[in-house]
């Protein structure tokens, strides 16, 4: 392996700082490879922060007979829940019966399979709901008399990306945000890669190249001259956020007459997240936004179930991203496989390149493990997989789990507002102590730049998590942007200088 101290030569260069790229970089660094991860924007600034924020098996994928994907996803749900209990937590989903759509027997059969196909251990099983007995149906219109409740998990998707990058860095990987891939060419058994950053362009070398650029995977292929055997299909998914529209901590899986489902999910305490759409997309995903037709579709979908309709005027926020799916020839954007596919270009006596097509948030760790299983033999490297049992930064919680940890933190830091401690615990897990340091109250955290946001946290985000702008802080590493007005957001921007 190459000397990781040589800043111009690496075993592996990973292009793309989304969930798949950071997952591969973390796994490779933990196996002793010298790794450089480059991301032209912010970590997770595209697809990986624009998801439905679920760690789930994908109940509807059973209808498409994607049993391997569902099984792997459900197994990974257990692994990730153990690795990052501060960022991932159980959520119960209510699936009401809708007359004229999928019948009760079919849903019950699917949920029975869903309960058992992935080796569920931590989460409670499915149960049947009836109006008058189970309050989970009360927020819906009176015509919805029966339903089912099943388990999945919710995740802070953008922070999951960041903590994987933090862990990769702690294991020796170099992580460079604001650094763009320009081109690459093979020089025998090495890649010569041209990178561009605000400080200027430079050339680095690597024994292997991983193309995890998500929606831009084909652009990287064109810029490297590598053989292309896969193709990407872009599917746009949009979400809206409205003030909380029902009581309780349960989410809802709502069937639509077009065969799709839309989720209603409790979000950031006082909001409801609604999504998603599936719209074919052809263009550059930078600056993507939910359009009026998608917003109307989501409002109409949930209003079919609610006593009081949701309208576009209720929106507090909306976001959109594109899923870079492997083109399997399916013409229906909703049924294109969400599974991942690798394209390994490894000619004899030449440096290999692995391109990643597809994938989903839930399977990123397993995807990384499978990617290295394909790539390492071409480098003559043998290294044991290790991530299955390793906690992510902040995820080394006590045996009692997150609730015990948060309760102990509130007791240990009684001089702070409990709401602040709760937010720091949820965002940072055990690494929250790095922000609090030896402070006994908020005066030890520096100036309060915006409500509940102090200089100590901003410095941590800047120094340890690569945050460079107010958007990085307010909409990815936190969702405080939902609660701040323009003047408060501007104070954060002024402090960061961007």
ABEGO torsion letter per residue (X at the ends): XBBAABAABBABBBBEABAAAAAAAAAAAAAGBBBBBBBABBBGABAAAABAGBBBAGAAAAAAGBAAAAAAAAAAAAAAAAABAAABBBBBBBBBBBBGBBBAAAAAAAAAAAAAAAGBAABBBBBBBBBGABAAAAABBAABABBBBBBBBBBBAAAAAAAAAAAAAAAGBBBBBGBBBABBBBBEABBBBBBBBAAEBBBBBBABBBBAAEAAAAAAAAAAGBBBABBBBBBBBBBBBBBBABBEABBBBBBBAAGBBBBBBBBGGABBBBOBBBBBBBEBABGBBBBAAAAAAAAAAAAAABABBBBAAABABBBBBBBBBBBAGBABAAABBABBBBBBBBBBGBBBBBBBBEEBAAAAAAAAAAAAAAAAAAAGBBBBBAAAABBBBGABBBAAEAAAAAAAAAAABAABBAAAAAAAAAAAEAAAAAAAEABABAAAAEBBABBGBBAAAAAAAAAAAGBABAAAAAAAABAAAAABBAAAAAAAAAAAGX
